[in-house]
């Protein structure tokens, strides 16, 4: 990969903490008359600052693990394709897709990464080249040069890993990232718009909901100090949502056509309810902006 692409990636990796998805009812909850997060002299404020930093580092570790797993999955995928094992390659591609879903929102607005890692066929510009995970998906489930497309992915994956390793998100930004993740589930994964060749969008639904839940887990400790009732409520709706997603069945074995419309609607409503609660919690954590902006 040329230096121009690396430079473009580096310049495009900045993340804006503002929520891109606003579910219905996503308004900040009212706090107490005295908010310890805004009182620098309070011992509680000091503890909150420490907890906020811990949330930042927990999430950073989670994303680091996900990007490392993504790079490893691409390596395994390449081995399967080079060895002509299409069955294994299909499983490896789905595993890589699920890992990508855990950090896709951190690359929101990064057109270069989108085109090299996860661009949809419908998003390819006129006279542009189709590449990334979905090009490999096409190759494996229909036809195409899987070896060449996987080779391109193997170059780009470590670049994304390096760039994302520099991000440090505040608790509020972690929460809004998860809200955006849930919004993507409603707009793209649940309608079956992501896996257009394998038709296994349940992989994306389960992975993205899991990623949002993991993000919540990173901020849950500090949330329980700032607003314990709201945080408990978010935990409860996530539990219900995970159960609903589980009812879809094994993600890699459930084709889109096998998911009833009524079940899609039920899961969609639960995703939206979860996003609304989580958006309120993220707003409550806004004063804890001590972790700094992500690197760019």
C-alpha positions in Angstrom: 0.0 0.0 0.0 1.4 3.4 -1.0 2.2 6.2 1.4 -0.7 8.2 -0.1 -3.2 5.7 1.2 -1.6 5.6 4.6 -1.6 9.4 4.8 -5.2 9.5 3.8 -6.1 7.0 6.5 -4.2 8.9 9.1 -5.9 12.2 8.1 -9.4 10.6 8.2 -9.3 8.7 11.5 -10.4 11.5 13.8 -13.6 10.7 15.7 -16.3 13.1 16.6 -18.1 12.3 19.9 -21.4 13.8 18.9 -24.1 11.1 18.4 -25.0 10.4 14.8 -28.1 8.4 15.7 -30.8 10.0 17.8 -33.4 7.4 18.8 -36.8 8.5 20.0 -36.9 9.6 23.6 -33.1 10.1 23.7 -33.0 13.1 26.0 -30.8 13.6 29.1 -32.3 12.6 32.4 -32.5 15.2 35.0 -29.7 15.1 37.6 -29.8 16.0 41.2 -29.5 19.6 42.4 -25.9 19.1 43.2 -23.9 17.3 40.5 -20.6 15.9 41.8 -19.2 15.6 38.3 -19.0 19.4 38.1 -17.5 20.1 41.5 -13.7 19.8 41.2 -13.2 20.0 45.0 -15.5 17.0 45.6 -13.9 13.7 46.6 -16.6 12.1 44.5 -15.4 14.2 41.5 -11.9 12.8 42.0 -13.2 9.3 42.1 -15.3 9.9 39.0 -12.2 11.2 37.2 -10.4 8.0 38.0 -13.4 5.9 36.9 -13.7 7.9 33.7 -10.1 7.2 32.9 -10.6 3.5 33.7 -13.6 3.4 31.3 -11.4 5.0 28.6 -8.7 2.4 29.0 -11.1 -0.5 29.2 -12.7 0.5 26.0 -9.4 1.1 24.3 -8.3 -2.4 25.3 -11.5 -3.9 24.0 -11.0 -2.2 20.6 -7.4 -3.2 20.6 -8.4 -6.8 21.1 -11.1 -6.5 18.4 -8.7 -5.1 15.8 -6.1 -7.7 16.6 -8.6 -10.4 16.2 -9.7 -8.8 12.9 -6.1 -8.9 11.6 -5.8 -12.5 12.7 -9.1 -13.4 11.0 -7.9 -11.9 7.7 -4.7 -13.9 7.9 -6.7 -17.1 8.5 -9.0 -16.1 5.7 -6.1 -15.6 3.3 -4.7 -19.1 4.2 -8.0 -20.7 3.5 -8.4 -18.9 0.2 -4.9 -19.7 -0.9 -5.4 -23.3 0.0 -8.7 -23.5 -1.9 -10.8 -24.4 1.1 -13.9 -22.4 0.3 -15.9 -23.7 3.3 -13.3 -22.6 5.8 -12.9 -19.3 3.9 -16.6 -18.6 4.2 -16.5 -19.1 8.0 -13.3 -17.0 8.2 -14.9 -14.2 6.2 -18.0 -14.1 8.5 -15.7 -14.1 11.6 -13.7 -11.1 10.2 -17.0 -9.3 9.4 -18.2 -9.8 12.9 -14.9 -8.4 14.3 -15.1 -5.4 12.0 -18.6 -4.7 13.3 -17.2 -4.2 16.7 -15.2 -1.1 15.7 -17.0 0.1 12.5 -18.5 3.2 14.2 -15.0 4.4 15.1 -14.4 4.8 11.4 -17.5 6.7 10.8 -16.9 9.3 8.0 -13.6 7.6 7.0 -14.3 7.1 3.3 -10.9 5.6 2.7 -11.3 2.8 5.2 -14.8 2.2 4.2 -13.8 1.6 0.6 -10.8 -0.7 1.5 -12.4 -2.7 4.4 -16.2 -2.8 4.2 -17.6 -1.0 1.2 -20.9 -2.2 -0.1 -21.2 -3.0 -3.8 -24.0 -0.3 -4.0 -21.5 2.3 -2.7 -18.8 1.9 -5.3 -18.3 5.0 -7.3 -18.7 4.9 -11.1 -15.5 3.4 -12.6 -14.4 2.6 -9.0 -13.1 -0.8 -7.8 -15.0 -3.0 -5.4 -12.8 -4.1 -2.5 -12.9 -5.2 1.1 -14.9 -7.7 3.0 -17.9 -7.5 0.8 -15.8 -8.1 -2.4 -14.5 -11.2 -0.7 -18.1 -12.1 0.3 -19.1 -11.8 -3.4 -16.2 -13.9 -4.4 -16.9 -16.7 -2.0 -20.7 -16.9 -2.3 -21.0 -16.1 -6.1 -17.8 -15.6 -8.1 -14.7 -13.4 -8.3 -11.0 -13.3 -7.6 -11.0 -14.0 -3.8 -7.2 -14.4 -3.7 -6.6 -10.8 -5.0 -9.3 -9.3 -2.8 -8.1 -11.0 0.3 -4.6 -9.9 -0.4 -5.8 -6.3 -0.5 -7.5 -6.7 2.9 -4.4 -8.2 4.4 -2.6 -4.9 3.7 -5.3 -2.6 4.9 -6.3 -4.4 8.1 -3.0 -3.6 10.1 -3.3 0.0 9.0 -6.8 0.2 10.6 -5.4 -1.6 13.7 -2.6 1.0 14.1 -4.8 4.0 13.6 -7.5 2.9 16.0 -4.9 2.0 18.7 -4.4 5.8 19.1 -8.0 6.6 19.9 -8.9 7.5 23.5 -12.6 8.1 24.0 -14.3 9.8 26.9 -17.2 8.0 28.6 -19.7 10.1 26.8 -18.0 9.4 23.4 -18.0 5.6 24.2 -21.7 5.8 24.9 -22.5 7.8 21.7 -20.4 5.4 19.7 -22.5 2.5 21.0 -25.7 4.5 20.3 -24.5 4.9 16.7 -23.8 1.2 16.5 -27.3 0.4 17.5 -28.6 2.9 15.0 -26.7 1.1 12.3 -28.3 -2.2 13.3 -31.8 -0.7 12.7 -30.9 1.1 9.5 -28.7 -1.5 7.8 -28.3 -4.9 9.4 -31.9 -5.7 10.4 -33.3 -4.8 6.9 -30.7 -7.2 5.4 -28.7 -4.5 3.6 -25.2 -5.6 4.6 -24.6 -9.2 3.5 -26.0 -9.0 0.0 -24.3 -12.1 -1.2 -24.3 -14.5 1.7 -27.6 -13.1 3.1 -26.4 -13.8 6.6 -27.1 -10.4 8.2 -27.7 -12.1 11.6 -23.9 -12.1 11.9 -23.9 -8.3 11.8 -26.9 -7.9 14.1 -25.4 -10.1 16.8 -21.9 -8.6 16.5 -23.0 -5.0 16.5 -25.4 -5.4 19.4 -22.6 -7.2 21.3 -20.2 -4.4 20.5 -22.7 -1.8 21.9 -23.2 -3.9 25.0 -19.5 -4.2 25.5 -19.1 -0.4 25.2 -21.8 0.0 27.8 -19.9 -2.4 30.1 -16.9 -0.1 29.9 -18.8 2.9 31.1 -21.2 1.0 33.5 -19.0 1.5 36.6 -18.8 5.2 36.2 -22.5 5.4 35.2 -23.5 3.7 38.4 -21.9 6.5 40.4 -23.3 9.3 38.3 -26.8 8.0 37.8 -27.3 4.5 39.3 -31.0 4.3 38.4 -30.5 5.1 34.8 -27.5 2.8 34.5 -29.5 -0.1 36.0 -32.2 0.6 33.5 -29.7 0.5 30.6 -28.4 -2.8 31.9 -31.9 -4.2 32.0 -32.8 -3.1 28.4 -29.5 -4.5 27.1 -30.3 -7.8 28.8 -33.6 -7.9 27.1 -32.1 -7.0 23.8 -29.4 -9.7 23.9 -32.2 -12.2 24.6 -34.1 -11.0 21.6 -31.1 -11.2 19.4 -30.4 -14.7 20.7 -33.9 -15.7 19.6 -32.8 -15.1 16.0 -30.7 -18.3 16.2 -27.0 -19.1 15.4 -25.9 -16.0 13.4 -23.9 -17.9 10.8 -26.7 -20.4 10.2 -29.7 -18.2 9.9 -30.3 -16.8 6.4 -32.2 -13.5 6.2 -35.2 -15.1 4.6 -35.6 -17.3 7.7 -36.1 -14.4 10.1 -39.8 -13.5 10.3 -40.8 -9.9 9.7 -42.5 -9.8 13.1 -39.3 -10.9 14.8 -37.3 -8.2 12.9 -39.8 -5.6 14.1 -39.6 -6.8 17.7 -35.8 -6.7 17.7 -35.8 -3.3 16.0 -38.1 -1.8 18.6 -35.9 -3.2 21.4 -32.8 -1.9 19.7 -34.3 1.6 19.5 -35.5 1.5 23.2 -32.0 0.4 24.2 -30.4 3.2 22.2 -32.7 5.8 23.7 -31.8 4.8 27.3 -28.1 4.6 26.4 -28.2 8.1 24.8 -29.5 9.5 28.1 -26.7 7.9 30.0 -24.1 9.2 27.6 -25.5 12.7 28.1 -25.2 12.3 31.9 -21.5 11.5 31.4 -20.7 14.5 29.4 -19.0 16.4 32.2 -16.4 13.6 32.5 -14.5 14.7 29.5 -11.1 14.1 31.0 -9.8 11.5 28.7 -9.0 13.8 25.8 -10.0 13.6 22.1 -9.1 10.6 20.0 -5.8 10.8 18.1 -5.9 11.7 14.4 
